[in-house]
Amino acid sequence: MSQLTQLSDAPSFDFKEYRGLDDKVLNLRIKAVKQNLGDRLVILGHHYQQDGVIAHADLRGDSLQLSQLAGERDCDAIVFCGVHFMAETADIVSNTPEKIESRDGRRVTVMLPDMAAGCSMADMAAINQVQDAWDDIGEVIDTNDITPVTYINSAASLKAFCGRHNGIVCTSSNADRVLRWAFERTSRVLFFPDQHLGRNTALAMGIEDSQMPVWNPYDDDLGGNSVQQMKDSRVILWKGHCSVHQMFKPEHVHDFRDKHPGIKILVHPECPREVNDIADISGSTGKILKTVQEAPAGTKWAIGTELHLVNRLKQEHPEQEIHFLSPVMCMCATMYRIDLAHLCWTLENLAAGTPVNVVRVDEETSRWSDVALQRMLDLG
Ligand code: SF4
C-alpha cells in the first residue's frame, strides 16, 4: 500500500498546533510538503477560494472541471480546496472501478481540509426529502414521465438518485442542454436543489412560470402545491437557493446603471430571476471569466457572483473597470473555512501517512452517481 493512501485512526498532528501559526510559516511548510510529495499530490482550488489558498493550487477551476482534471492525473492524493460535494465528485470521478483496476487496485485518497466546508444550497435537499417528494408526486402524476435533474452542487446521494431514476446531473454551463435532453425523454422535470438555475434556464427555453411549481420539502401537502399545479407542471423546482447569489437584488442593477452609464451587468444564473432577467449577460463561472477575458480594454462591468472571484478578476484585468454588483459582501462563507492552517494540517498529516478528512463515497452511491454524471458528460 502506498504511504499516501494508508489510513490511520489518529492523525499525527493535532489541528490546534496550527491555529496560531503565521501565514509565512504556513506557506513555507505547505511548499515543503508539495515539494516532498511531487506529482503524487494534486491540490485543487475552486474559483471562489481565497487568494492565499489559491496560490498553492495546482489546478484552478469550477467543481466539475477540477474533478475531471484530477481524474485524468496519475496521483495518489487529491486535496480539494472547495466544499464537500466537490470532494465527493472528485472521489467518484477518480475512483471508478475501471480507474482503480487500471491502478492495480489503488484508490486515490481525496481530502477536504475542513469537513465543515459544506454548501448551503446542497444542504437544502436531503436524499430522504427528495425520495419523499418523488413518492408524493407519484400519487398524482406518473413519475415515469419525469426526469430528475440535479445540479452538480448536490450531495452524491442525490446524484445517485438521478442515476437510478433515468435522470442526469447538470452544471450551470450546460443546464439548457440537459433540460433539452430530459424533454426528449419525458414531458416533465424535477429540478433540484437550486430553484433559480432551474427557473432561469427553463424561462429562457420558453417554459412559462406558471408551469414551474416550487416544491417546498417542509410542506407535507404536495410540497405546497395543488394537484392541478402538479398536472400542469413542466419543471418542478426544488425550494433551494445559493445563500451567496440570492443576495443580489434588482436595485443593485439599477443603482449601477444610474451611476455608471454604459456599464454591463454580468451575473451567474444562481441569482434570482428578478436580477437574471435584467442583466446584460447571465452565465456560468466559465462564461463570466471568458466574457471578461475577451472584452476590450475600458469595458465597465458590475459582476454578480462570489466576491473572491470578482476580486481576482479585478486584479487580473486592470485594463477593465470591474465592480462587485452588491454593496454587501457576498462570499461563500463555507468555502472560506478552508484556510492556510487547514491546508497545512491536511498536507502534513498526509505526508506523515495519516490522512485526515478523507472523503469517500460508498461504492453503490458512487456507481449510480457516476451513471448520472456520465449521462451529462456524454452530451458533450
Ligand atoms: S457559492 Fe453557493 S452554491 Fe457555491 S458552494 Fe457556496 S453556498 Fe454552495
Boltz pocket constraint, residues with backbone or C-beta under 6 A from the ligand:
constraints:
  - pocket:
      binder: B
      contacts: [[A, 48], [A, 83], [A, 118], [A, 119], [A, 120], [A, 121], [A, 122], [A, 153], [A, 242], [A, 243], [A, 244], [A, 245], [A, 306], [A, 332], [A, 333], [A, 334], [A, 335]]
      max_distance: 6.0
